[in-house]
């Protein structure tokens, strides 16, 4: 039995959107009439879709990850690189038929998977559309790329539809999450969500060959991402310690060191609020000493499967969703954009 088999449009909205409690915010807003805390109504809003080559190697493999960037978000991260779409509402409404076409276009373009970025506030609708996409011929794995600020009750709707989970594991410090995300309960929520993801997606990584080159490809499982915030080594050690105890051998760990200050374009009051929150850590690039310390933590914990990025001062990868190519040409190949639809 599927969502589409059991729900009329009215029943669907009544069950999930008339008094929305899909995410941990539980704002109870009637999203059929106005936007919830996430910034979205009972529609799917998309900003960009394309082949992305900047994800972990087992996700990008040869063809790249078929990313679909949704507008809106359950968090308010002060440093969000995708703030244009997550917090400023950039993007446009996409119906079921167009969503299915986007998925199939990415598949036809050689995508290794469909990578759904920041859809936590619209899980029921995305699950419904994914059912239609699979019926229409979507065969490649589906990845769920999120902040981990999600209710497990909502995640249950993704069973059988999502093969790979890519949750952030931002912090276990509730004071940091209160200051930076406006979500003091983030640590407890994220731990529960990550546990659910690992329990429901056993690791499945195979070797694939193309033109004589062999790479590993993830077909199922969880990659848990932690972004080191400059000057907060203790918070990263706390997160890695928890992951060692609860996730090692059950999931891949991705320790990221590419924190980059974002040149925000926003109203003065919004910028002042951001800057006040960003005082919680050192809003700058990671330095060589910190890179050395992070590598020391990697050696200390000896994770079975861990990704780590080389230190870089390149900031050209920061996205701008005003452009049909939001990323650098080396990182991505756009397929669809909210201002023009399908490209090329």
C-alpha positions, 0 to 999 in steps of 0.5 A: 500500500502506498501514500497515493493509494490511501490518500485523496488530496484533501485527506493528504493535506489534512493528515500532514499539512493542515496542522503541520507537525512534520519536523521537530519544530511542530509549528502546527501551522496550516500550510495549505494557507500559509508558510510554516516555520520552514518557509514553505506551504503545502507545495514542493519548491525547487531551486536547482537540479544537476550532476554534482561532483563535490560529494563523497567519492562513493556517491559521485563515482563516475557520473556524479550525484543527481542533486535536487535542491529544495527551497526552505529548511527546518533549521536557521543555520547562521552560516548556511551556504545555501541561504538563498534557497533555505532561508530566502525562499528562492526557487519555484513550485514544482508539481508531481509531473515536473519532479518526475521528469527532473529525476528521469532527466538526471538518470538519463544524464548519467547520475549515479543516484538522485540526491534530495537536498534539504527536503525534511519539511516536505517528506510526505509530498516528496515520498508521494512524488518518489513513488510516481518517479519509480513507477515511471522508470526511476531505477538508480538509488535515491539519497536523502541529504539532510540536516538530521533535524527530523522526526523519525515518524516522518522518516518512516514515510521514506522506507522503501523509497530512499536507499542512502542517507546523508545526514549532517551531524552538526553538533552535540553542544546544545548551546551552540545549536541554540545560538547557530540554528535556533534549535537547542534540541538539535543534538538529541533530535539528530542522534535519534534520526541518525540511529534510525537511518543506520538501522534502516539502511545497512551499508552496501558498497560495491566496486564498479569499473569504467574505462579500466578504472575501478571505483567504489559505489554506495548502493545503500547505507548512511554517510554521516557528515560533520563540519568542523567549525573553526576554533571549536575543536572540542565540539568536533571531538565530542561529535567524533567520540559519539560517532565512534561509539555508535556509528563506526562500522555501521555507517561511513563518516565524513569529516569536513574541513571546508568551512567558508565564511559566506558573503551574505546578501540580505537586509541589514537587520538579518545580517546583524542577527547572523553576525551576532550568532556567528560570534559563537565560533571563529568565522574564518577558514580552517588553518593548518594547525587545526587541519593537523589537529583534525588529522590527529583525531582521525588517527585517535578514533581509527574509524573503519570508513572515513572521508576527509578533505584536504585543506584548501583556501579555495572559496570559488565553490560557494553556490549562487542560486541566481545563476543557472550554474550555481556552482563552479563548472568543475563541481557541477553540471546543471540540468534544471534551474528554477528560472528556466526549467530544463537546460540544454 
